Amino acid sequence: MKMLIGRMLAFTLVAGSAFAAHAQTTDVKIAYALARDSHYGVAADAWEKSVGEATNGKFKFTHFPSSAQGGEREVIEGLQLGTGVQAAVVSSGTLANFVPETGVTDIPFLFRDLAHARAVLDGPIGQGILEKFPDSGLIAVSWGEQGFRHITNNRLPIEKPQDMAGLKIRTMENPVHITAFQTLGAAPTPMSWTEVISGLEGGTIDGQENPLSVIVSAKLWEVQKYLTLSGHVYSPAMLIVSPSFWNELSDDEKTAFKNGAAEALKAMRVYVDDAEVNGAKKAEESGMQVNTLSAEQKAEFQKSIQSAYENSYYKTYGKELIEQIQNTK
């Protein structure tokens, strides 16, 4: 009888401890536009794993991939209001509507390569932009990464600026991107990512532009014929949280979320590095016609949008800042 009572007490203690641990678990709803197996999902998984280990499992992430909580604009607005999700992985292009300073990273032909872009974001310029977010009702814990953007379409291989004339190309709601494509003579069409596939299938748009990481994860070869490796824009992402959630965290918990976001950035960069090496090959094997712009062709495109630099980008972001970015080693 004593042994039985002892076992019952032990079971009660274990069950009680388990219940207490469960009761203390905090759910973190995290949203992102792409699939769970995309670079966004990889980042969210790495973030969750790191935070869980640092806080002894106190925080449990519930994932809402594939725009399950709506488009990026809606998700960001929900974070500002403290409604909906607590965290998100979003594109910098959409964020430019909320924190204008992020738009400088979207200027075409600004970055030489991935190493240059990473040096800028990891340095004083990039970290200074993160500090602007609280003024817009958001907390940015880390940059993320998508890679360089390339153009897909169903009309023709793009080899020179004149090939862009009249091309109905989906862009994000990003004034920097829109200005560039308008300057090239294209017809940029701002559209939520949730509408892109149906738009391409129905002919509402001729094409779109995204990094290889997105092109591959979304299997755009199913709705697009041509892929031009233009590398016209470097595309960061951002890991952000709601201020109402952030302000409830202890200092140690905030550190855990920041360190976890740093691990998420590493995971995204590994994914992007792999996509840059293998993505074009995968697209070609899947039926897309792929061409790569040479250095000379890129220079021709850059020359074609110089008026956008003079009339728009320098005025909006400052020539000095743009040249600081260009000159970063």
N, C-alpha and C positions, 0 to 999 in steps of 0.2 A: 504493500500500500504506500509506504514511504517513497519507494522508487517511482511508483506511478505518479504520485503527487509531485515529485521532483521533476519528472519529465514534463508534466503539465505546466509547471511553473516556468521551466526552460522554454517550452513552446510559446507560452504567453509572452515571455520577455523578448524572444526573437521576433514574434509577430508584431509586438508593440514597437520594437525598434524599426522594423521594416515599414510599419505604417507611419512612424514619425518621419523616417527618411523620405517616404513618398509624399507626405503632407508638406514637406519643406521644398519639394521640387518646384521650380519656377518654369513655366512654359514660355518659350520664346518662339513666336511665329515669325518665320523668315520667308520672304517672297522674292521671286526672280522670274524673269521673262522666258528663260530657256528651259530645256528639259533637265531632269535630274542628273543625266549623264553628261551634261555640257560642262564647260569650264566654270559657269556660274554654280552649278551643282557641286562640282569639285571644291570650289571655294567655300560654299556653305557647309559641306561635310567637314572640311579641315577646320573651319571656324568652330563648329560644334564640338569636334573631338578635342581640340585644344582647351576650349572653355570648360568642357566637362572634366577633363583631367585636372585642370588648375583649381576647380571649385568642388572637387570630390562629388561630381554628379549633381550639383544643385540645379543646374540649368539644363532643360531638355528642349531641343529644337524641334519644332514641327514645320516641315517644309511645304511650301506652296509654289512648286515649279510651274513652268509653262503658262505664266500669266494667270494662274488660278485665282489671284486676288485682283485681277484687272491689269490694265496697262501700267507702264512705269509712272506716268504722271499721276494716276489715281493712287498708286502705292505711296509715292512720295508725299502727296497731299495728306494721305492718311497718317503717315509718320509725323508730319507737322502737327496735325490735330490730336494725335495720340489715340486715334481710332484704328481698328484693324490690326495690322502686324506691328511687331516691335523692331524688326530688322529687315534689311533688304540688300541685295546685290543688284546694282543698277548701272546703266551706261552713263558715261559722263555727258553724252550728247543731250539727253533729256534733262540732266541736272543743270545745264546751262540756263534753263528757263527759271531756275530757282536761285542758283548761285552763279551769277554771270561770269565771275572770274574763271570758272572751270572751262569756259568756252575757248580760252586761249590755246588749250591743248588740242583743239579740233581744227586749227588752221592747217590747210593743206600744205604739204611739202615743208613742214616746219622741222620735223625730226629726220635725222640722217638714217637712223637704224634703231633697233630695239635697245641696244646698249646706251645710245644717246638719250632716248626717251626715259629709260629707267633712271639714268643719272639725274635727269631734271626732276622727276617725280620724287625720288628719294632724297633730293637735296633741298636747300632753302626755298626755292621757288615752289616746288610741289607741296612741301609741308606748310608753307605759308598759305596756300590756297585752302588746305584742309581747315585751317583756323578761321576761315571766313564763314563756315557753315552755321555756327550757332546764331549768327545775326539773321539767318533765314529760317530759323526754327528747325534745324536739323543738326545731328551730330555725325561727323564723318570720322570713322576710326581708322580707315586705311584706303589708299588707292587700291584698285584692282587692275586687271589687264585683259585686253582682248586681242591685241596685235594690230597690225596694219590693215586698213580697210581696202578692199578690192571690189571691182564692179562686175556684176553678172547681168545679163540681159538676154532677150530672145530675138533681137534684131540683127546684130552684126558683131564681129570682133572689133574691139575698140583699139585703134592704133595711133590715132592722132586727134587733136582737140576737135577738129571738124566732125569727127564721128559722133560727138555728143549732141550735135544739133537736133533739137526736137525730141530727144530721148526722154520718155516719161519714166523718171527714176525715183523710186521711193527713198526718202530721206527721213531721218528723225526730225522732230520739231526743234531744229537747231539752226539758228540764224546764220552761224558760220558756214555750215554745210550748204545751206540753201543759197547763200550769196555766191559761193564757189561754183556751184552747178549752174546758176543763172548766168554767171560771167562766162561760162563755157558754152552757153547757148542751149543747155538742156532744159527740161521742164521738171524741176524738182517737185515732188509730191509728198509733203509731210503725211505720215501715216503711222498709226500704232503697229507694233510688230504683230499683234494678234490678227491684223487684217492683211498682212503681206502675202501669205501663200494664196489665199483666195483671190487677191488682187492680181497676182501673177497668172494664176490659172484662168481668170476671166478676162485678162487683157486690159484691166483698168490701168495697170502700169506695165512698162516694158521690162524694167529691171530694178535692181536694188544694189546697195553697196554695204559690205560688212567684212569683218575679218574672216580669215579662213576657219578660225575656231567656230564661228557661227555658221558659215556656209556648210561645213562638214556636219556639225551637230544637227542642223535643220534639214540636211539632205536636199539642198536646193537644186541639185541636178535633176530632181524629179519634176521641177517646174521651170528650169532655166537651161538654155542651150550653150551660152557663151560665158566664159570666165576670163576676165582680163586682170592679170596681176599688176595692178596699177600702184599699189602701196601709197595712195594719194593722201591718206590721213592715218595717223597713229590714233588708236582708239583705247583709252583707258576705261576702266570701270571704277566703281566706288562701293565700299562697304559702309553702310550708314545705319543709324539707329534713331529711334524716336527719343526726343529730349525727355518726355514724360517717363519713359522706361529708364533712360540713362540716369536721371536724377535720383532714382530710387536705389541705385547700386551703391555699394560701399566703395571706398577707394581701391581696395584689393580686387573687388569684382570688376571695376572699371579697367584695372591693369590686366586682368585676365581676358577681358573682351578685346582690349587693344593688342595684346600679345597673340591672341587667337586670330585676329584679323591679319596680323603680320604673317602668320602661318598660312592663312588663306591666300594671301598675295603670292607667297612662294609657290603654292600649289597651282595657282592660275598661271604663273609664269612657266612652270614646267609643262603644263598643258599647251600653252601658246607656242612654246619652243617646238614641241612635237608637231603641232598643227602646221607651223611654218615649214617644217621639213617634209611632212607627209600629206598635208591637206590637199595641195594642188594635184599630187599624184592620185589621191583617192578620188577627187572630182573627175579627173581625166579617165580613170578606170571605170567610173560610173557613167560615162557618156558625155561629159561636157567637153567642149572645144576650148582649150586653154592657150592663151598667149600671154607673154610677159613683156611689159614695157621696158625698153632698154634705158640706160642712163640718158642717152640723147633724146629719146622720146619723152621721158619725164621732164627734162629741161624745157622741152617745147610746151608741155602742159603748164609747167610752172610759169613760164613767160606769159602764157595766155591768161593767167589769173592775176598778173601783177597789179592790174587796176584794182582788184579786190583788196590787195594789201594796202595800196595807197589811199583808196577811198573809204575803206571800211575797217580793216583789221588794225591798222596803225592808230586810227582815231578811237576805236573802241578799247583796245588793250594797251596802247602806248608802244611806239616804235622801240623805245629803250628796252622794255620787257621782252618784246619779241626778239630783239637782237641778243639779249642776255641768254635766252633759251637757245637760239641758234649757235651761240658761241660756247655753250657749256661743253666741256670735254668729258 
